[in-house]
Amino acid sequence: MNLKELSNFLLLIFIFFSCSFQTNYYKKTVNVFPKDATKWNLAECNEILDFYTTDNFSDPTIKTVQKVYIKVLMLNKTSIKALARKEVIERRLQENDFYNILETYLREFTSLTYNNKRNEIIEVDPNYSNGYSFKIFFENISNPYERIFLQNGYSYFFLENMNGDFSRVINVTGRFVEDYFQLDDYLYTNIRFSPFATNNKRLFDSKDLNESYKLVFNGLQMEPIVIKWNVK
């Protein structure tokens, strides 16, 4: 192989790997399932939940040492339907149980509910005062290990829109959840943020959150942990 052929060969390799990286990173899509949610199978439920899930390891450009692994599931109408259907499948419940679970989750995490007579999800609060909820998993991965403790708990965590407006935590539920935040090993929480930014304007146009957002976690390590979910 002469020098020109070698150069062309190396150029092809470079183009191949460059294209591969650009294609594979952040290529996260979900299929639209036209059938009723009660007919979704387990794989379809997991595909939907994966679409609305992100974590602080998703961005390959992050090079800082993380002390905490955080995984976030956005709780909107679609992901809640997938959670309810998945529970029915895995617990081998009846189809009618789906609607009971769906209504419970919608009332707990959104300002929506399931109307049995109309067979549809409807608003129960036009101001959406329940805000925006997320299932959040925290894991302490500090090395060397150190306990992570915040005296004022969840006041260090914020939900932001892509313009930098932010809202604060208004409610936290989950096992071992306290007013303070203590992370010895791992913690499962449901965190709800105000629908209004600190300037009293709505944080998002969509009441049923399906927009790009950022979650900012301060106080867990030297640098803030920022988790982004982009619709584009």
N, C-alpha and C positions, 0 to 999 in steps of 0.2 A: 504494500500500500504506500503510495507516494504521499508527499506532504499535503497536496491539495485534497486528495481523497480522505486523508486522516482528519483534516480540518472540517470537511463536510460531514464526516461521521460524528465528530465531537459536537458539531452544531446541531445535528439531528437529535443526539442524546440530550443536549441542553434544552431544546424545544420540547421534547417529549416530557421530560421531568417537570419543566416549568408549567406546561399545560396540565399535567396531572395534578400538581399542587393546587393550581387555580381552580380546577374542576372539583376536587374532593373536599376542600375546606369549606365549611359552612353550607354544604349542599344538603339542606334538611327540608324535606317536603312531606306533605301528607296528602293522601288520596281523599277525594270527596266521596263519601258513601251515601248514595241516594236512598238506600233502603232505610227503614225505620230503625232507630237505635236499639230497639229490643231484638233486632236480628243481627246486630254486630257480633262477630266472633271475637275470641280472645286476642288474636293477632291484630285485628282491626282496632280494638280498644287500646292495645299497647302502642300501636302506631300513632294514634291520636295523642295519647299521653306523652309519648316521646317528642312529638312535635311541639307541645307546649311546655316542655321541660328544658332547662338549661342549667349550667353550673359554672363555677369560676375556673374550670380547666378547659372549657370549650374553645377558648381563644389561644391558638398556638403561638401568638406573639408575646404572651405573658411569660416573662423570664424571672420574675421575683419569686423568692421562696415563700410559699403560702403556709401559714400556721393552721388555717381552717379550710376544710373542704365544704362547700355549700352547694346544694342542689335544690332547684326551685321549680315548682309546678304551678303555673298560672291557673287559677280556678275561675273559668268562665263557663258559659252555658254548654259549650261543646265538650270541654274536658270533664265537666261534672257528669254529663251523660255517659262519657266513657268510663268514669270511675264507678258509676252506679251499675252499668251493664257488666263491667268486669267483676264487681262484687257478686252479682247474681250468678254469673258463670262459675266462679271459683267456689262459691258456697252452695252451688246447686239449688238455688232458690226458684220459686215460681215466677212467671212473667209479670204477674201483678205486683210482686215485691219490688220490681224495678221502679215503678212509679212512686211507691212509698219511700224508697231510698233516695230517688231523684228529688222529691219534694223536700225531704229532710236536708239534703245537701244544699239545695238552692236557697232555702230559708236561712241556713246557717252561714253561708258564704257569700250570698248575693242579695239583691233586692228583687229577685224574681221568685216565682213559684210555679208549680205545675197545676193547671186547671183541668180537673178530671172531666168535667162536662164538655169543655171545648177541646179537650185532648191537645193542649198546647201549653207552652211556657209563656207566662205573662208577667208584667210588672206589678209589684205590689207597692212600690214606692217610687214615684216618678223622679224624686230628687236623688235616688240611689244613695241614701244616707248610710247604708251598710258598707259602702266603700268597695275596695278591691282586695281580694284575699288570695293568699298563696300558701301552698304546702311547702314548708322549707325544712330541709334536713341539714343539720350542722354536724361536722365530725372534726374532732381535735386531732390534727396530724402534725403538731409541732414536734420538732426534732432539733435539740433535745426537748423532751416533753415538759410542758408547763401548763398548769391549770389556767384557764381563761375566765376572768370574772369581771363583770361590769355592774357596779353598784346600782346604777339607774337603768339597768336592763335594756329595754328595747328602744329607748329614746335615742340611741345611737344609729338606728336603722331608718332608711328613707326610701321612698318610691319617687322616681323622677320621670318626667316626660323628656322628650328629646330636645326640648328648649331649655332644660335646666331647672324648670319649676319643680318643686318637690312637696310631698306631703309626709305626715308623720304616722306612726303606728297608733291605732286607736283600740286594738284588742288583740290578745294573744291567747290561744288555747293549746292544749296538748299535755301529755303526761310529763310530770316533773317541771312544768312551766311555773315560774315564780315571777315576782315583780323585778327581781334582779335577774341577770343573765349569767349562768354558770355553765361552762362547758368542760367537763372532765373527760368524756369520751365522745358520746354522740347525743343528739337531741332532735326529736321530731316535733315540729310546731306547725300551727296554723296561724299565720299572721295577717291581720287586716289593716289596711292603710286607709286614711281619710280620702274621700273622692275629691277633696278640695285642697288646692295648693295653699301655701302660707299667705298668698295675696288674695285668698278667698275666691279665686276663680276655679272653675272645674279643671282638674288636672288633665283629663282626657276628654275628647269629643265623644268617644264611645262609652256608653254606660256599662255595657257588657264587654269588659276589656278585651280588645283584640288588636291593640296597637303596639308599636315599638315602645319599650320602656327600659329603665335602668333601676336596679336595686343597689343601694349603696350601704355597705356595712362598715361603720367606723368603730374604732376601739378594740378590734379583735387582734390587730397586729400593727406594725409601724405604719404601713401604708393602707389606705382604704381598700376594701374588696368591692369591686364594681362588677355586677353581673348584668349583661345586656341581652335583651330578646328583641330581634328585629323581624318585622313582617316582610321586609324586602330581601 
